[in-house]
């Protein structure tokens, strides 16, 4: 019975670490896309409303990345 519990416990830990890796990958992706949108949205030929939209999208992606990073840290601490 102890061996069975240990195997199930290990499987749960692996799932938690997979979730943490997924959240970390989402964090990195959001921050990379937010930076790309910020850089591409500052072109000189862009209209004013397009520049405001890219700033808003960049801010949203960066905040989503921050939320994923906090969730990843919480998952790792809780494991």
GIJODA-V953781 format. One record per backbone hydrogen bond with DSSP energy under -1.0 kcal/mol. NH is the residue of the N-H (numbers start at 1). CO is the residue of the C=O. E is the energy in kcal/mol with one decimal. If there is no record, write none. Layout:
NH,CO,E + NH,CO,E
This chain:
5,1,-2.0 + 6,2,-2.1 + 7,3,-2.2 + 8,4,-2.1 + 9,5,-2.4 + 10,6,-2.3 + 11,7,-1.8 + 12,8,-1.9 + 13,9,-2.0 + 14,10,-2.0 + 15,11,-2.0 + 16,12,-2.1 + 17,13,-2.4 + 18,14,-2.2 + 19,15,-2.1 + 20,16,-2.3 + 21,17,-2.4 + 22,18,-2.4 + 23,19,-2.6 + 24,20,-2.2 + 25,21,-2.5 + 26,22,-2.3 + 27,23,-2.2 + 28,24,-2.4 + 29,25,-2.4 + 30,26,-2.6 + 31,27,-2.4 + 32,28,-2.4 + 33,29,-2.7 + 34,30,-2.6 + 35,31,-2.0 + 36,32,-2.4 + 37,33,-2.7 + 38,34,-2.0 + 39,35,-2.3 + 40,36,-2.8 + 41,37,-1.9 + 42,39,-1.1 + 46,43,-1.3 + 51,47,-1.9 + 52,48,-2.1 + 53,49,-1.9 + 54,50,-2.3 + 55,51,-1.9 + 56,52,-2.1 + 57,53,-2.6 + 58,54,-2.6 + 59,55,-2.4 + 60,56,-2.4 + 61,57,-2.6 + 62,58,-2.3 + 63,59,-2.4 + 64,60,-2.3 + 65,61,-2.3 + 66,62,-2.1 + 67,63,-2.4 + 68,64,-2.3 + 69,65,-2.3 + 70,66,-2.3 + 71,67,-2.3 + 72,68,-2.6 + 73,69,-2.3 + 74,70,-2.2 + 75,71,-2.3 + 76,72,-2.3 + 77,73,-2.5 + 78,74,-2.2 + 79,75,-1.2
